[in-house]
């Protein structure tokens, strides 16, 4: 019977497929899920134009009584319909069938256990067995050819890079549920709905977030079952049918391979077929031509061996709802009524026949029970004993943008870092990252390096001036011992690398990065906009004529867009760079620490210190970096050379020339790049040439500098007179110049355009050009916001003095953003940093306005070690001297006094958090406690603040815990322990009402992990015992256990080692196991 749509009444149908009599699959029958009508199951396979975004299980429908796992055997009118749901009132989904047709695997959540777990059962309902358990969602299972099972799970405990939900990724396990392992994306983004291809690979959907979190797309990837050979299958390179101007971008999900090799998938436009031969077919286009009467919606399509498709389908009846009596002018809302049934689709012929469609319920996730041909088995290629993977790009010059790519000299390798914390339903934390190190690009465009296995990384390509030429858009990883090869950078699809380049690349390994080498972490964030058109960039950073900034308030002194947003070495309390010593800026602590580490015995620590000093860009570090050029470790020498690009003076030129004779070609290559940047000279050097050629070229450099060093600045001034946009000359004067060059640079500022003008402004700051203050002040005080405002305030902060201070106060009043959520423009952080550098004369009376620049998101300071803008504001409050007044006023406000008298009206307004420009601001009490944390520096106030741990507002408790961790007063440890033990263990709080996306009934914010972190900063024997207990208590959610394990690692005494060892073996979440394992290794090797 052919289903007829558009009728007022519908009757059960189950005949159409069997009438043909041509297909054996009907004899074996089908398994499917039956759900309550209109239960909007938010799954990737349910996407269409009306539902274009998806996060697995984040918006899943609640389980309702009546959800059933059903079989229909045979799949015909006389078939027997059987309910094989093992537990009534459960929620079942994602059935899949073994290759012999004898076993069904599915996911199920019950009222007793709200997590989705995997089960197997026979088609007759016997033999039920639960395979997985614990506080995780395990969904979308599929049988692998070797008998193992691939599925999706969020059991890692890692938070995603967008809103901090639990990341979902591809996992693999044995047939009995043992040996669960994460095989794919290891920390920061989501994956959905794996399937097995005809040749035995795994294909799945991956959710990618980019363009400053303003855009997300779900694309197809594939890999071997062990996670090796992972790569993009479809979606990254647009083809004509997908070139649509849609904000949400492409959504390609539910991939299944047809017998002829084409891939069947769901998109926001319904089902589609595509192949690697660039063939693309949208079902709606086929049906519009061949059967226009079919206008409904499809979901969960499954290919059959005969090339037809088993799918769920529904017509859509639109009901116009009555007008809202409270708002009669508002247009009436509409509601779509849907009722899915199981249908057989002839994609090519445009025919749709009903298999089973019961009115009043939705039938979805239908799969045939017929035996199938088993694909070949891929043997595992992982080498468990190896800790790194090897990566090679055959030629970064092979690209569609070759003009800029031929200028690339080196690449930074940037890794994402797992984050365990979530404070509220939607975080704006962005991504925490680490710069693993730098790898040079060979003369043929190739690069090769080793990086820690099972670690996500991306590349940023730089020219010799330190400008980002290209930003790698996706995360890449390799399994232990794997070699991954890329043919080119954003090149044409289908072109393979030349074999000669493969050989060339592997003969010149550029760098090896180990996990223990990692420097401190930095943060990425979300969208940023400026007044300049076309400045929205990727992963949390914008660029306007050399200005860049991050949503988290962090900016960079890189001389171009650092579009990945890796903006700052996240030192414990220091901002970006080292100012004049007399300001006693906290960055001086960072500088001293890194200089000490640079002289340490451990080479990995010296490499990390060199990377961090490169970010600090302190002229005072130049001497130590020059000394490091003779280090025995090639990685230290390479990173020290690179760091000198930002901090070198004329004293560094000779040592850099000496490095042209380094025994390692990578060091030689970076040294030549540094010489080009520091001197502005363009003498050639071939780091890969024969020894005799290199010696001659190095000698030419040495001879040039010996003869021309005294007169070279004069030559640079001539070049700028002739061409004020000569960026190389400007940057060289910033390194080598002096007072005699200031007049030339001032002239360049008035004549140059774009990035060159920004360079010239920064050069005046580097030279401490007091005579340029008036010019810089005019830029700051211009009625029309100057595009180089950020560079000007940065320079004023370096020069200092009363005039600079007045200009910065003006910039704070007129250009700094206030009362915002997480949307930050570039100048704000630079203004605050410059004020701190100038010192008290710029900070007096600035506290009210400065406090208002604090971002107002409720997740502020979740990672306070990396919240640079808060640390900077904290320092300015100290310089202003009004911190105690802020603390006392906030304490009175939190004490419940109806009115808070404050001598300064501006300060009172800031503390009351009025007129927040944010959709979901903190309560006034929570925001005031945020200010308390910024102002409290006197450890004697800790007992008063500890009383706030009993406050009714949970955000007040959370900020109070963070503040106590900073103050360092161990007298309050008993109160912190009492609050930690009194708070409910989150995993034990029953869920009220329906099962929500968070799985816990404990209210937000989840503040107990902040208490655990506070104890780690206040080490005592009692606090250590409390952390040991919390780390082992699985009644805590992973956030709290992770914080406790992190604290134990920080404390590092022998008594904590057994607890860490047990967690490394037994903790349910992999993020906790990994942290514990790394901590044990560091404690045992003395590298913590």
N, C-alpha and C positions, 0 to 999 in steps of 0.2 A: 504494500500500500504506500502510495506517495503521500507524504505529509502535506496538508493544505493549511496555509497560514492566513490569518486575517479573519477567521471565524469567531463569532462571539463565544461559542462553546467548543471544547476540545475533548476528545476521548482518548484513552490509552491506545497506542499504536505499537505493534511489534510484528512487522511482516516484511517490509520492503526489501531488506537485504537477502532474505532467504528465497524470495520468489525467483531470483535469477538462477539458482541452483548451480552456479558455476564456481563457488568458492568454498574451499575446505574449512576455512576459518570459522564459518558459521556453525559447523558441526561441533567444534570444540567450545564455542561460546565466548562470552566476554565477561570481564569483571569491571565494575564501575562504582562510583560513589553516588549515593542518592542523598540530596540535601533539601532542606526546607526551601520552598519557592521564595525568591527574592533575597535569599541569604547571599549577600554580596561578598563572595570569596575573593579577597584581594590577592590574587596570585598573578605571576608574570603572564601565564597563559590566558588570562582574562582581560588583557589589554585591548583597548580600541581607542577611538578618538575621544570618547567620553571619559577615559581613564588612562591617561598617558604617562603616569609615573607609578613607580612601584618599589617598595622596599620589602623584602621577604619577611612576612610575619610581623612587620611593624604595624600594619593596619589590617591584620587578619580578622575575619569575622569571629564572633564568639561561638563556641561549641553549643549546640542546642540539641535537646532530645529529638531523636528522629533521624539524625545523620546515620547513614548506613553504608556498609560495604556489601554490595550486591553482586550476584552472578546470574547470568542468563545463559542456560545451556539446553539446547543449542540457541544460537542467536537468531531465532526465528519465531513465527507466530505460535508454534506449539512448544516453544522452549519453556523450561522450568525456571521460574524466578525464585532465587533463594537469598535470604538475608544471612550473611555469614559474619555479621558484626559481632566481634567477641564480647564486647561490653556495651550494654545498652546505655544510651545517653552520652556516648563518647563522640569525639569528632575524629573522623577518619579522612585521609587524603592520600594522594600520590601512589596509587597501586601500580606495581610493575610485576611482570611475570618472568619466571626463569625460562631458559632456553628450551628446556624439555616440556614446558607448560604445566608442570606438576606443583609449582610453588608460587604463591603470591606474597610479595613483600609490600608493606604499606606503612604509613606513619599514622599514629593515633595519640590523641590527648584525652584524658579522662577527667572527671570531676575530682577524683582523688589525687591525680597527678597531672597538673596543668601543662607540663612540658610534653612536647611532641617526641615520641620515641618510635623506633622501628620494630615491627613485628613481622613474622612469617606465618602463613596459614595455607592449608591445602584448599583447592577450589571447592571441596565439599564442606569446608568449615572446620575440619579436624586438624589436629597437629599444631595448634597455636603455640608460638614461642616468642617471647620478648627478647630482642637482641641488644637494645641499648637502654640506658637508664641515666639518671642524674639530672642536674639542673641545667639542661640544654635542650634546644630544639633540634631534633634530627629528622630531616624531611627529604623528599625527592630521591628515594633510593632507586638504584638500578643494579642488575646483576652484571658482573664482568665475566668475560670468557673463561678466566681461570678459576671461577667459583667465588671470588671475593665480591664485595659489594662496594659500590661508590655511592656517596650520598652527600647532602648538604647539611652542615651543622654550624651552630654558633658556640660550640663548646670551648673554643679557644679562650673566650672571655675578653678578647680584644675589642676595643671600641672603634667604630668606623670613623672615617675622616669627615663625614658630613655632620650628622646630628648626634654622633656618639652612641648610636644604638649598637647592640652586639653584632659584630661582623660575622657574616655567614660565608663559609668557604667550602670548597670541595674536600671531602675526607674519604678515606678508604678503610675497610676493615675485613676481617676474615668472615666466612659464612656463618660462624657461630657467634659473631659480635665481638670477638676478641681482636686485639691488635689494632685498635683504632689509631689512625695517623692522619695528620693534616698534610695534604699533598699539593695544595695550590696557594693562592694569595695569602701571604703570611701575616699581614697586619694592616689594614687600613681601608679596604674596600670590600664590596660584597659580590658574591657569586651565587648563581641560582641554577636549578634544573639541569643536572647533567644527564647525558645520554651516551650510549656506546655507538660508535660509528661502524660501518660495514667492515672496516679493516682493523677494528679493535681499539681504536683511540677513544678518548673521552672528549665530548664536545659539551660546552656549557655557556651560560650567559654571565657576563661580568658587568657590574655597574661601575662606570667611570665618572669621576667628578673632576671638572676642570673649569676654566674660565672663572677663577675666583669663587668656586662653588656656585656660581650663577647658572651653570649649565651642567646637566648630567645626561649620560647616555648609557644604554644597556646594549652591549655588543657581544658578538660570539667569539669565543676562544676555544682552542683545542689543545690537548696534551696527551702524552702517554699515561696509562693508568698510574704509574708511580710518580707523576708530576713532572717528569723530564720532557723536553721538547715542547714546552708550552709556548704558544704564540697566538697572535690574532688570526682569526679565521674569516671574519666578516665584520665590516662596519667602520673601520678606521679610515679607509679610503672611500670617499663618496663616489657612487655611481649615479647616473642621471636620475633614476627613479627616487633616489633618496635626497636629492639636493633640494631640500625644503627648508624654508625659513621658519623653523619652529623653535621656540624658546627652549623647550625641553629636549630637543635633539632626538636622535634615533633611539628607538626601543626595539630591540630584536631579542626575543626570548623563546623558551620552550623549543629548543632545537632538536630535530629528529631527522635522520638521514633516510631518504627514499631508496628503494632497491636500485634505481638507476644512478645513484650517487648524488643527486640533488638534495639540498637541505630544505626541509620543511620547518618553518618557524612561525611564531606569532610576532606581529608588530603592532604599532599603534593604529595601523590601517587594516588590521585583520591578518589572516593567514597569508603567507607568501612562500614562494619557492625561489631558490637561487642556487647558483653553482659557481665554481671557481672560474668558469669560462665567461663570467660576467652576465650570465643569463639571470633575469629577475622577472618574476611574475607575481602580481598581486591578485589574490582571489577575487577581490571586488571588481577588478578590471575584466577578468574572464567571465564572471557571472553577469556583469552588465551587458556583455555582448551575447552570451549564449543562453542565459536564463534570467532575465531582468526581474522576474517575480520573487527571486530570493533576495531579500533585503535585510535579513536579520543579522545576528552576531554569532560568531564562532568562538570556541575556546577549546583547549586541550586536544589538539589534533594529533593522531597517532597513525603513522603509515602502516599499511598492510603489505604482505609479500607480493600481492598482485598489482601494486602501484596505486590502489585506491586508499582512501583515508577514512579512518574511524574518528569521528569528531563529535563534540557537543555543539548544539545549535539552538538558538531561540529567536523567535520573532520578538519584536519590541512593541508593546502597547503603551502609548504615552497618555498619562492622565494629568489633566490640569487641575491643580489643587485650588480650593476656595481662597479668595483674597484674605490677606491678613487683616483682621479687624483693627488691630493696633496701628497698622500702616497701610491704609487703603490705597494710597498712591503707588505703592510698590507693585510691580508686575507680578501676577500670580506665578507661583512656583509650579514645576511639573515633576512628575515621578514616573520613571520607566519601570514597567512591569516586565519581568523576564521569567522564563520557564524553560530551562535548557532540557534537551533530550539527546539521546544518542542517535547519530545519523551516519550514513555512509556517503561519502563525498567522492564523486569522480571529478577530480580537479580539472583535468584537461577537457572533459566533456561537459562540465558545468551541470552535472546531475546530482541531486540530493535526495536520498531515500531514507526513510525512518527505519531505525532498528528497534529502539524502545524509547517511548516518550510518554511519561505518566503525568497527567495534569495535576497540578498542585505540588509537584516536587521537581527539583532540578537534577538531572543526571549528567555527571561530569566525570572526567578522568577515566574514560573508557579505554580498556586495553584488551586485545584478543588473547585468549588462552591457548591458542594453537602453538605447537612447537615451532621453533625457528632455527635457522642455520646459525651455528655458533661462530662468531668471528675468530680470526687468529689471535693467539695470546702474545702480548708484548712482554718479553722478559724484563725484569727490573734492571735498570742501568745505574741506580744510585750506588755510590761508594761510601758506605756509612762511616768509614774511618777518616774520610777527608772532611775538612771543615770549610773549604772554600769551593767556589765555582769559578770557571774561567769564562771571560767574555771578550769578544772580538768584534770590531767593526771593520769591514774590509776597506771601505773608503767613505769617510765622512764628507768627501767632496762630491760623491755621486748623489745628487739631489736635484730637485726642481728649483732650488734657489742657490745655484752654484756661485754666483757673484760674491755673496757674503761668506759662504762656507769655505772658500779658498783662503779666507783670512783667519780661520780658526787655528790656534796654536796649542791649546790644551783644553781639557775637560775636567770639570769637578764631578766627582761621583758622590751623590747625595742619597742617603738611606732614610727610609721612614722608620720610626720607632714606635713600638707597641704602646698603646695607652689603655689603662684599665679603668679609668675613673669616669663616672658620670654623675653629675650633681643633680640634674633636673631632666625632664623629659626630652628636651632638645638642647643640646650643647652647641656652642659656636667655637669650640676649641681649635678647630683646624687640625693640622697634622704636626706632630713633633718629628723633627728630622735631625740627622747628623751628617756632617761632611766627612765622608770616609777618607778623602784625599784627592790628589790631582794626578792625572795621567796625560802625558804629552801626546800630540798627534804627529805621526810620522810624516815624512815628506810626501808619501804617496796617499796620504789621507787616512791611513789605517791607525787603529789604536787597539791595545790589548791590555787587560788587567785581570787580576783575581780579586774577588770580593767575598765576604762571608756568605756561605750557602744559606738558603732559606731566608734571605733578607731582601726586602724590596728596595730597589734603588732607581734613580733616574739620573740623567746626565744634563749638565749645562756646559755649553761650548763657548769659549772665550777667544777673543783676539788678543793681540799683544798689549793692548791698552787696558785689559781687564773688562772689556765690554762684552755682555752676553750677546752672542750672535744667534744662537738657537737654543731653545729650551725643550728638553725631552718631555713629551706630554703624558706618557704612561709609565707606570711602575713595571720594572722588570726584576726577575729573580732567577736563580739557578739552584738546582738541587745539588747535594754534596757530590763533588767530582765531575759535575756536568760541564760541558763546553757549549756555550751558546754563541752563535755567529749571526751578525747582521750585515746585510749587503751594503747598505748605505743609510743616509739620514734623510728621511722624508722623500725618498726616491720613488721612481716609478715601480709599480707592482709588477712582479713577474720577471724581474731581471736578477740574475744570480751574480755573485761576486766572482771576479777573475781569480783563477787558481793561483796565479803568481802573487796576488796580493794576500791571499791566505797564508802563503809561505812567508812572505815578507813580514806580515803582522806577528806571527808566532815566533819569528826569530828575534823580535825586539820587544820582549815583555816590558810594558811601561811602568807597572806598579803592582804591588800586592798589598791588599788591605785586610787586616785581621780584625776580628770583633773587639779585641782588647785595645786596638789602636784608637777607638772612637773618641773624638773630642766631645765637649759638652753639646747638649742638644739645643735646637732652636725650634721656633714655632712657625707654622703656616696658618693662614686664616682664610677668610671669605672675601666677598666682593668689595672692591674699592672703586670709587669713581672720582674724577677730577673735573675741573672746569674745561679742560682741553678735550676736544672730540677724539674718539678712537683710542682712549687710553686704558680701557679695561683690559687687563692682562690675566695671565693664568696663575692659579694656585696662590692667590692672596697678595699680589704685588702689582703696583702700577708704575708706569714710567712716563714722566713728562719732562722732556729735555734733560734727562739724566737724574731726575728725582724719582726715588722709589720708596715705597712704604708698605707696611703689612697691616692687616686688619687688627692684629693683636697689639698695635701701637709700636711695633718695632720697625726701625728704618735702617738703611744701609748707606755707608759712604762709598759703596761701589760707584764707579763713574758712569754707570749705565743701568738700564733696567736689569734688576736681578729677579727675573720674572718668576722663578720658582718660589720666591718668597723666603729663601734661606737667608735671613737678614742679619743674624747676629749670633755670635757665639754666646750661648746661654750660661755665662758664668754666674756664680752663686748670687751676687748682688750687684754686679757692675754693669753699666750701660756700654755704649758702643766703643768708645776709644778713650785713651788716657789724656786728660786735660792737664793744664799747668798744675804742678804739685801743690802750689799754695792753696788751692781750693779744697784740698783734702777730700777729693771726690772718691767715692767707694771704688771706682774703677782702678785706683792705684793698688788696691788689694789684689784685684785680678791680675794686673800686670806683674806684680811681684811674685804672685803664685806661679804664673806661667813661666816667668824667667827662671824660677827655681826648678820647675819641672824640666825645663829645657836643658838643665845641667845634671839631671838625674841619671841613675845607672841604667834604668830600663829604657830600651830604644823605643818601645811603643809609646811610652809616656812622653818621650822627647818629640816624637812625631806629632802626637796630639797637641803638645804645647806649641810647636811651630805653626800648626794650623790655626790655633786660637790666637796667637800673636799676629797672624796675618789678618784676622778679623779686627783686632784692636787697632791696627795701623798706628802704633805709637812710635814717633821718631826716637824716643828714648830706648826702644827695644832694638834699634838697628845694630848696636854694637854686639849684643848677644847673638843676634841672628847671623851677623858676619862670622862670628866665632863658630856657629853651628855649621857653616859651610864646609868645615873640615871634619865633620862628624864621620864616624866609621860606618854609620848606617845610611844607605843611599836614600831611604825614605825621609829621614831627617834632613838630609842635604836638599832634597827636592822641595820639600815644604818650606824650608828656610829661604831658599831662593825665591819661591813664590811670595812669601810673606814680605820680602824686601821690595816687591813692586809697590806696596802701599806705604812703606816706612823708610825707604832708603834715602840717604843723602849722598853727597859726592864721595864720602868715605867708602861707600859700598861698591863703587864702580870697579876699582882694581880687583877686589875679591871676586866679583862676579865674572870678570874677564878670566880670572884664574880657573873658575869652574867650567870654562869652555874646554878645559883639558881633563874634566872629570872622567873617571873610568866607566861611568854609567851613562849611556846615551840619553836617558830620560832627564838626568840632571843637566847634561849639556844643553839639551833642547830648551828646558825651562830657563836656564841661565841666559841663553840668547834672547828669549822672549823678554826676560826682565831687563836686559840691557837696552832693548828697543824701547821699552816703556820708560825707563829711568832717564835715559840720555836723549831720546828723540833722534838718535843716529840710526842709519839704516844699512850699516855695513853687513854683508852677507856672512852666514855661517851655516854649514851643513853638518848637523850633529851625527848623521849616519854615514858620512863620507869616510874615505880612508884616512888613516892617522896622519899621513903627510899633508893631505888637503886641510884637515882640521887645524893642524899646527900652524900652517901658513895663514889661515883665516883668523885664528886667534891672535897670531902675532900682529896682523893688520889692526885688529881692535886695540891691542896694547899700545902699538905705535901711535895710533890716532889719539888715544887718551893722553899719552905722555906728552905729545906735542901740542894738543889743542885744548886741554882741560881748562886752562886759564882764560882762554878767549871764547870758549864754546857758548857761554851764556850770551855774549854779544852776537854770535851767529844766530842763536835762537831768537833774539830780539829782532834781528833783521828779517828773519823768516816771518815773524808775526806782523811786522810792518807791511810786508808784502802780502801776507795772507792771514788776517786775524782769525780765521777759522781752522788754523793748523793745530789740531788737537794734540799731536805728538809734541810740538814745540811747547805748548802750554803746560802739558803734564811734566815735561822735562824741567821747565823752570820751577815748577812746584817742588821738584826734588833737589835741583842743583842751584836754584837762583838765590838772590839776596835782595837787599834794599835797592840796589841799582835797577832791579827788574820790575819794581812795583809800578812805576809810571807806565811802562809798556803794558802791563797787565790791566791797569785801569783803563787804558785806551782800548784794549781788546774787549773789555766788558761792554763798552759803548758801541762797538762795531760788530762783534761776533754774533752769530746766530745759533740757536739750538744748543746742542750739547757742548760746543766749543765755549759758549758764553758761561755755561755752568762750570766748566773746567776752570775758566779764568777766575771766576768768583771763588771757587774752592782754593785755587792757588794762592790768592790773596790771604785767605785764612791760614794756609799752611805756612806762609812766610811771615805771619804775624804782622801784617802790613797796617800799622796804625793810621797811616795816611789814607787808607781806603775806607775808613769807618764812615765818613760822610756819604760816600757813594753807596755803600752797603745799606746805610740807614735810609737813603732815598728809595732804594728798592723795596725795603720792608714797609715804608710808610706811603708807598704809592697808592693813590686812590683806587686804581685798577690793580687787582691782584696780579703781581708779577709772576710769570711761570717759573722763575728761578728763586722764588721766595725761600724755599727750603735751603738752597745752597747759600743764600745770603745770611740767614740766621745761623747756619752752621759756621760760616766764616766769622761772624761777629762773636760767636761763642769762643772761638779760638783766640781772637785778638783781645777781647775783653776791654775794660775801662768804662768810665761813666757814660760816655756817648753810646757805646754798644749796649750797656744795660738799659738805657732809656728806650732805645730802638726795640729791644727784645720785649720790654713791658708793653710797648705799643703792639707788637706782633701778637703777644698773648691776648690782649684785649680785642684785637680786630680780626685775627686770623685763626686762632685756636678754636677747635670745635668743643662744644660743651654739651653735657647731658645727652650723650649719644649711647647707642646700644653697642654695636660692634663695627660700625661703618666709619672708618677713620681715613682722613685724607693725609697726604704726605707731610705738610709742614708742622702739624701739631707736635709730634714727637721731637722733631728737630728744634722747635722753639723751646720746649722744656729742657732738652739736653743742653742747648746753648745757655739757658739761664743758669743751670746748675754749674756749668763750666765757668761762667763769669763770676759766680759766687753771690754772697749776701746782698751786694748792691743791686743785683737784678731780681732778687727773690723777696726783698722786704715788701710786706703788704700784698704779696701775690697769692697767698694761700687760698683765699676763697675762690678766685678764678681758676687756680691750678686744680683744686679739688673738683671743680665742675668739668674739667677735661677728662676725668676718670670715666672709663666705659662702664655702662650700667647693666650689662647682661648679668643674669643671675649666676652664670658660671665663671665670673671673674675670679681670678686667683685659684682656680682649680689646680693649676700647676704654677704655684707662685714662684718657683725657682726660675721660671722662664717668663713671667709677666713683667717685662722690662719697664713698661711705662709706670706700673705701680711702684716699682723699686725707685724709679727716678723721681716720682712725685713724693715718695717718702723722704728722699734726700732733700728736696726743695723745702718741704715742711720743716725739716731740721734747720736748714739755713735761715728760714724766715723766723724761727724761734717761737712760733705760735702753736707748736704741737701739743703742749700740755693743755692749752685752752681748748683745742679741738677735742682732746680726749675727755676732759671734764664735761664739756657741753654734751657730747654724745652719751656719756654715762648718765647724766641727768635726764636726757631724753628717754633713754632706755629704762630708766627707773620709773617711768610712767607719769612724769610731771606734764600737765596739759600744755603748758607754755614754757618754752625755753628762752630765757632772756640771754641775749648775746650782745655784747657791746658793738660788734661789727655786723650790720644788717646783711652784707654780702655773705659773710660766713654763715649766718643763721639760715639764709636761703639755701646755701649749698648743703648744709647739714640736714635740712628738711627735705631735700631731694624733690623740689617742686618742678612741675612742667617737664617731666621726663619725655624725651623724644624717642620712645621705644614702645613696641607693641605690648610686651609683657614685662614691665619693670619690676625690680625688687620692691618689696614693701618699703615704706619710708624707714622703718626700723632696720631692715636688712641693709639698705643702702647706707644708712648712718653708721652701721657697724663696719661696713666696708671702709668708710672714712676713718673709723677708729683704728683699723689695722694699718692704714697709711700713716697715721699720726703718732701712734704709740711707740715710743722708743725707750721709755724709762721702765726698767724691769720692776721697779717698786710698785707700778700700777697693776702688775699681774694678778694679785689677789682680788682686786676689784673686778677685773675683767673675767676672772675665773667664775665669778658668781653668775655671769651671763650664760654659762653652760646649762643653767636651769631655766633659761628664759623660754616663754611659751612659743616664740617665733623660732622655727628651726634654722632659718638663715642666720639669725643672730647667734645661735649656738655654733653654726659652722664657721662664721667669720671669727668668733671668739676663739675657737680652737686654733685657727690659723694664726691669729695674733699671738696666742700664748706660745706657739712653737717658735715664733720669731724673737720674743722677748728674752728667752733663755733663763727664766727664773724657775729653778727646779722645785721651789717650795710648793708650786701648784700641781705637781705631779699627782698627788693623791686625789685631787678634785677631778683631774682629767681621767684618771683610772675609774673613778666612781661614775662619771658620766658615760664612759665607754661601756662599763658593765651594766649600767642601768638601762641604756638604750636597747630596744628590742633587736634581736638578731633578725636581720631583714628576711632571710629565707624561711623563717618560722611564722611570719605574719600571714594569716590566711587571706586569700584574695576575696574581696567582697564583690558581690554582683557578678558581672561576667568576667571572663578571663581576658585581661587587657594585655597590651603589648609588652608590659614590663614584668609580668609574671609574679610580682611581689605586691602584697598589700601594704607594705611599709610606706609611709608618706614621704614625699619629697620635701626638702632635699635629703639625700642619704648622707648624713653628716658624720656617721661614726668613723668612716675611713679618715676624715680630717683629724679626729681625736687620736687615731693610731699614728698618723704622721707626726702630730705634735709630740707624742712620746718619743719618737725617734730623734727629735731635735733636743730632747731634754733627758739624756740617758741617766737612768738610775736603775738599781737592782730591781726595785718594785715595778718600774715601767717596763723593764726587759721581760720580767715574768708575765706581765699582762699582755705584751705583744706576742710572746711565745704561745700563750693560751689562745689568743684571737687568730693567729696564723694557722693553728691546727683545728679550728672550730668551723666545720662546714655548715653550721647554721648561719654563718656570715656569708654574705654575697661575695663574689670574687673581688669586688672593689676593696672591701675591708680586709680580706685576707692578703691581697696584694700589698696594701699599705703596711700591714703588719710585717710581711716578709721583707719589704723594702726597708722598714725600720730596723729589723734584725740585721740585715746586711750592712746598714750604716753603722750600727753599734759594733758588730764584728768581733765580739768576745767569744772565747771557746765554747761557752755554754749554749750559744745559739746555733752552733754548727749542726747538732743532731736534728734540731727542728727544721733547719733548712734542707738537710739531706732527706728527711722524710717527705717534705713538701716536693722536692725535686722528683721523688719516686711516685708519690701517691696523690698529689693535689689533682682535683678533677679538671681544672682549667689549665690549658697549656701555657697561658701567659704567666700563671703563678709557678708552674713547674720550671719554665725557662728562667725566670728571675731567680728562683732558688738554686737551680743548677749553676748559673753563672756566678752567683754569689759564693757558692761553695768553692768553685774553681778559683775565684779571685782570692778568697781567704786562704786557700791551700797554697797558692803560688805567690802570695804576698803582693798581688797587683791591684788590690782593691783601691 
